Amino acid sequence: MSENRALQRANILANHILRSPPLPSSLSLAREVCLQYSPPELNESYGFDVKEMRRLLDGHNTEDRDWLYGLMMQSNLFNRKERGGKIFVSPDYNQTMEQQREITMKRIWYLLEKGVYRGWLTGSGPEAELKKLALLEVCGIYDHSLSIKLGVHFFLWGNAVKFFGTKRHHEKWLKNTEDYIVKGCFAMTELGHGSNVRGIETVTTYDPRTGEFVINTPCESAQKYWIGGAAKHATHTIVFSQLNINGTNQGVHAFIAQIRDEDGTICPNIRVADCGHKIGLNGVDNGRIWFDNLRIPRENLLNSVADVSPDGEYVSAIKDPDQRFGAFMAPLTSGRVTIASSAIYSAKVGLAIALRYSLSRRAFSLTANGPEVLLLDYPSHQRRLLPLLAKTYAMSFAANDLKMIYVKRTPETNKAIHVVSSGLKAVLTWHNMHTLQECREAVGGQGVKTENLVGQLKGEFDVQTTFEGDNNVLMQQVSKALFAEYVSCKKRNKPFRGLGLEHMNSSRPVLPTQLSSSTLRCSQFQKNVFCLRERDLLERFTSEVAQLQGRRESRVLFPRES
């Protein structure tokens, strides 16, 4: 068999060589008409309504998005350039880290003056949240550093105050945060603990004599690490810490602490260091923080879940420590929602660049002296980009559905949102990195230029696979939730409700024995295949676990929720 293939390939090569035109006896350079490169939209007509397609992909708030695009194109802060009668804006990634940090803050101040952040924390309801998400996505399309800087301030610091805090915190901090009088960061991750939030080592005790909490970094692995905004700009931070009351550890709680004065001077009992230059996101000033007997008022405990009375008594309506920890983590879902959405917009940018290039760049001709062929006319080029394009369309709709589920959330849906956002955050960010790599290769040497963005986006968005939860850990949490739901319903002989397992209440789908093209393209057939796949995986996994338990073997299957 292998010999036949070798002969076949040899014949193909021989025919190719024999049919090649002979080289001229005397070579000379002659003037030829240069290849003409122009944007494909100048020559091609579309078989669909572009505006309608954009409305479907963006999903919501297209007018608000266009308003923000317009603000950016009006200001030289966004590197406004006019080429071919069109205005373009793009960050200058050749700037130093210090320059990128400075220009990012200048852009934030400019957008603040234009009213972009109005209602981002003081507004409420699904409409306000969708507008905020849309505007943040536009910022991310322009520059990932800009969107992350805003995300840390509004979605991490701001949402922590809003959802972990109560009225006294809202009145004191939310409006000042929205107006950037307070610049916040979010000190959860430590050098020794990232995904395992339960294991963080920062310790806070209560001093009933003064009515103050005392925060300490007891060891080097407890230093807060990768804290966006901490190195240079943040004035305040949310500190996640173990709360020790009268010798009893009550678990992880959140506190407000000031780390800088208004003039930028580091506060006493605080030490800050810069995390330094990174492979991307150099417009964000990531830093490290140590606390040395830092005293903060008792009122700075964010107390929506638990509180400490003036005399030092710990009070919480949630007695179970696991449920209490879950209540603390529930509001942080917004981070995974925004990451999933921004990853898809990054994939869209990469694909738009690679596909436009493939519709203008030509290489090789089919006949001697014939015109060279567009890259996208090659089946190999189609196979490398068009499946990614189709997948990005599908994932764009999934990200929009996730946002709708999030903005319409209720206490009853928190668990489902946690599971779905964990899964989509992982899958969409992995897809983004794979897409950007393929796009970088598809544009050849042009993808190496920083100006052409594709290669740069890889460094800018790589971090998404690990921050707000390592993707592998998040996928294990999805598996854990599905496994627990399956086992519980089977054991109690109850119907499945939630997490997309309702299809298991019906009989097993039967697939046709003959698979035609129309069958494969049928949406119901596709759903049946996925349902069978999920059912098979859960059944086989629970069987494997039961066998291990029967042999009394110990095996780490899932991490505890972080």
PyMOL commands that set and color helices and strands:
alter all, ss='L'
color gray80, all
select helices_A, chain A and resi 2-19+40-42+50-58+62-74+76-78+97-113+126-142+144-164+167-178+197-199+220-222+298-300+321-358+375-377+379-407+411-442+444-448+450-452+454-465+471-492+502-505+517-520+523-550
alter helices_A, ss='H'
color red, helices_A
select strands_A, chain A and resi 81-83+86-88+184-187+203-207+212-216+224-228+236-245+248-258+270-274+286-291+294-297+306-308+314-316+362-365+372-374
alter strands_A, ss='S'
color yellow, strands_A
deselect
rebuild
show_as cartoon
